[in-house]
Amino acid sequence: MSQIIFYGCGNISQTIIKGLILDGCTKTNILYIDRNPLNKKKLSRYGIKSADESKLSTTKNLIILAVKPKDALAACKEISTVISAPQLISLVAGIKIKSLKKSFSSKASIVRAMPTTASTYKKGITAIYGEQNSEKLILNTKKLFSRVGISILLKEEEEMNNFTGLIGSGPAYFFYLLKIYNEHLLNLCDGKQRDVDAIIINFLEGISSSISDGIDLNEAIDLIASKKGTTEAGINSLKDNNVLQLFEKGIISAMKRSKEISDEYK
Ligand SMILES: NC(=O)c1ccc[n+]([C@@H]2O[C@H](COP(=O)([O-])OP(=O)(O)OC[C@H]3O[C@@H](n4cnc5c(N)ncnc54)[C@H](OP(=O)(O)O)[C@@H]3O)[C@@H](O)[C@H]2O)c1
């Protein structure tokens, strides 16, 4: 039976592993290679075993490359000493297939995937891109990430940069905004973080339910805002201070950074 080997098993790999286990994936089908003792400790707590390098040579095994961009090309070289034509899914931000392929033979199949951390709860959003000759691996990548959320296939590799800035980094922007709510709600809830968490959860689930209902975003705002009311004052102040444009600027900076990484690691 084929196995999934996470090469680099830090934050994102562990979120995917948790999601796969939640989806019923057998733990023995998941293996990892990682040099960080702290990650090794965590993974042994989940009952996930490390792979010895020979496992990489089994051509039907899927290798998921999930190291930081600065480590990715060296990791490919290490993998290539064991297998010259792997089935490899790279989660690495920015680095292009063309650059990853340099370490391997022309028979290697490499696909890029950009998942989100909500994969842990099977609420991930994963963008997938592969070249025309990698159809089988693209299909297997889609199958794999559909187990931990939804996935979208991108037509151009360049689109990975925009997806990374918009959705890959996206949850962090919302967590960042929620810090303001957290701070003010703590004052209202006598410093009780549990009560604040319950409020934030309902707040966000309420917003998701409205979207599930198919509400138009402007309509949703109009439903809350009344003439000369508090919401109108809040929204007007946000508009006067160009908050939307500033937020968009942040997202565009992340998209640009993803493109810069492509240029840094060729
Ligand atoms: N975090 C996210 O939300 C997210 C989402 C989508 C994509 N990604 C991408 O996924 C990649 C990994 O991100 P991450 O946040 O999971 O990083 P991370 O937590 O640092 O995990 C990477 C792990 O790989 C290990 N490693 C690096 N090179 C290795 C090698 N040659 N052999 C064995 N182990 C090696 C690292 O060890 P050391 O700690 O000793 O270096 C670390 O334990 C990045 O390229 C990122 O762009 C991340």
The ligand as an ORCA input file, in Angstrom:
! r2SCAN-3c Opt
* xyz 0 1
  N       2.546     27.360      8.107
  C       1.606     27.548      7.192
  O       0.479     27.986      7.452
  C       1.874     27.182      5.736
  C       0.792     27.125      4.847
  C       1.045     26.730      3.531
  C       2.346     26.436      3.108
  N       3.367     26.539      4.007
  C       4.718     26.242      3.521
  O       5.117     25.036      4.132
  C       6.515     25.069      4.382
  C       6.757     24.670      5.831
  O       6.209     25.653      6.686
  P       6.049     25.358      8.245
  O       5.410     26.558      8.813
  O       5.422     24.027      8.455
  O       7.611     25.276      8.669
  P       8.248     24.633      9.975
  O       7.253     24.607     11.087
  O       9.551     25.305     10.182
  O       8.514     23.101      9.556
  C       9.553     22.703      8.712
  C      10.275     21.542      9.368
  O      11.167     20.969      8.419
  C      12.405     20.703      9.076
  N      13.448     20.617      8.051
  C      13.948     21.598      7.272
  N      14.863     21.114      6.410
  C      14.954     19.785      6.660
  C      15.712     18.735      6.113
  N      16.579     18.975      5.130
  N      15.554     17.484      6.616
  C      14.681     17.238      7.614
  N      13.919     18.200      8.180
  C      14.042     19.453      7.706
  C      12.553     21.866     10.000
  O      13.536     21.644     10.976
  P      14.256     22.929     11.682
  O      13.200     23.542     12.580
  O      15.391     22.328     12.426
  O      14.658     23.858     10.579
  C      11.138     21.963     10.571
  O      10.945     21.048     11.622
  C       7.004     26.473      4.058
  O       7.719     26.461      2.856
  C       5.747     27.296      3.912
  O       5.868     28.236      2.879
  C       3.166     26.878      5.301
*
